[in-house]
Amino acid sequence: MRTPRHAATATAAAAVTALALALAAGCGPSGAAGRPGPTPPGAPSTAPQTGAPDGPGGLVLTDVDVVEGDGSDRVVITFDGTGTPGWQARYVDRPVVDGSGETPDLGGGATLDVYASDTTWPAPGYYDGPARLPTSTGGAVAASYVAGTFEGVTQVLVGLEGGPASYRVSTRTDPTRLVVEVDDPA
């Protein structure tokens, strides 16, 4: 005899099986054939955040820009190449450039350390803009520092006004971008 508990267990098992089959067939919410694809923004947080790469690697840093939005600033890191980078973002006690140990002055009261993996240098079209990008938005970002690419990882340091603010990271395509959106101070 089937009880409501047995019916619920059977329904849950069928749902898990259907989801597993859909993901295996590439029908899930990710990119083609079950690959991660572009990552949507997550919930805002001050905790460390990470994302997996999608693509063959060899992405070339071409631009970094800070864009003021309504209630937040976005640091947009643009790459040439196919796929999206892996990434890691976290607050650090002080800005330190990997490889050199340099400690750039970013102003503000907090530093967000952002890494993009599956990147390369030297390469044609590699970013040749200024290392320090001051902003005058009056929002969350005081300045950004393009530390460059070292051993396949691109580093960008983001100095924030005040203390640590909630942020979210996502990837986009056409062109390939890593977007760090930082909430404005209250």
N, C-alpha and C positions, 0 to 999 in steps of 0.2 A: 504494500500500500504506500503511495506517495503522499508525503506530508508537505505543507508549505515550505518547510525547511529544506526538504529534498528538492523541491521544484526550484527554489532560489539557488541552491548549490549547482544544479544542472544548468540553469540559466547563466550563472556566472562562468561556469566552465565553458559553455558554448561561446560566450562573449570573448573570453580570453583566447580561445582557439581561433575565432574569426579575426580578431585583432592581429594575432601572430601571423596568420595566413596573408592578411592584407599587407602587413609590413614586409613580409618576405617577397611579395609580388610587387613591391614598390608603390603601393597605393596609400601609404600613410601620409601624415602631415609633413614629412620631410621632403627632400629633393628627390630626383629621379632615382629609381632602383634602391630606395631606402637610404640614400646618402643624406648627411645632415642638411645641406642646402643653406640658404640664408637664414640667419637666426632672428626671430622677432624680438623686440625689446622685452626683457623680463620685468619683474616687479622692481620698483626703485628700492635701493638698499645701500647701506654703507659697508656691507660685508664684501669680501673678495668675490669676484665673479670670473667665470671661465667659459670658453666655448671651443668646440672642436673644429679643425680645418675641414674644408670640402674642396677637393680639386687636386691637381697635380703638383702644386707648390710652385716655387720660383716667382712669386708675386713681387713686383717692383714698386716701391714707394714712389709716388709721383706728386702728391700734394698733401698739405695739412692746412686746415682752415678752422676757425672758430666762428660759429654762427649763433647770433642771439635769437632766442625764440620767446614765446609767451610763457614765462614762468620757468624757463630753463635755458641753458647754453648747450650747444652741441659742438664737440670736437670731432671733425670729420677727417678721417685718415684715408686717402684714396690710393689705390694700387692699380697697376697695369698687369694683366694676366687673367688666367681662367680660374674660377672657383673663388672661395673666400678663405681668409686666414683663420687659423686658430687664434685665440686671444686669452689674455689674462689681465685683469685690472684689480688693483688693491691700493689701499692707503698705506703710505710709508712715513716714517718719522721725518725724513729729510730726502730731498731729491739727490740721487746719485746716478751718474751715467755709467752703465755697464761697460766694461772694457778699459775705461780711462780713470774712473773714480772721481771725475769732475763733479762738483756740486754747484749747479747753476742757481742763481738767485731768481726765483719765480714770483716773489712777493706773496701776499696772502698768508693764510694761517694753516693750510693743509696741502698735501701733495698726493695726487693720484698718479700711480705708476702704471702705465699701459704698455703691454707687449703684444705684438702680432707675430705669430709664427708662420712658417712656410714662405718666408720672404728671402730675397737675395740682394746682394751687392758685391761687386760693382755690376752695373747693367746700363745699357743705353736708356736714356729718359729718366734716370734716377733723380729724385728730388734734389734741386739745387737752390732752394729758397733759404731764408734765414733760419738759423738754429732756434733763436728765441722769437716767439710770436706774441708780443704784448697785445692785450685787448683793451678796448675802450667801451665795452658793452655795458658796464656797470652792473653786470649780472654775476653769476657764480664764478666764472673763469677769470683769473687775474692775468695769467700768461701761460703759454705752452712752450715746451722745449723739445725740438726734434733731435733726439740723441743719435739717431741713425740706426743702421742695421749692422749687427755684429753676430757672427756665427749663425746666420739664418733667422735671427729674431730682430724685429724692428721695435725700438723703444721710443715712446713719447711720454714726457712728464707733463702733468697738468697742475699748475698752481691755482688754488682756489681761495677766493675771498672768505674770511672767517674760518670756521672749522670745517670738518668733514661734512659733506652734504650727500644726500641720497643721489644715486646715479644708476643708470642702466646702460648696458652695452648690447649692440646688435650689429649684424652684418647685412650688407645690401649688395646687389649686383647691378651691372650695366650703368656705370662702371662699378668695379669692386670697391667697397668702402667698409671701414670699421667705424661705427658711430658711437661715441660716448656722450650720452646726454646727462648733464648734471643739473639738478634742481637748483634754482636760485635761492639764496639765503632768505629766510622768512623776514 
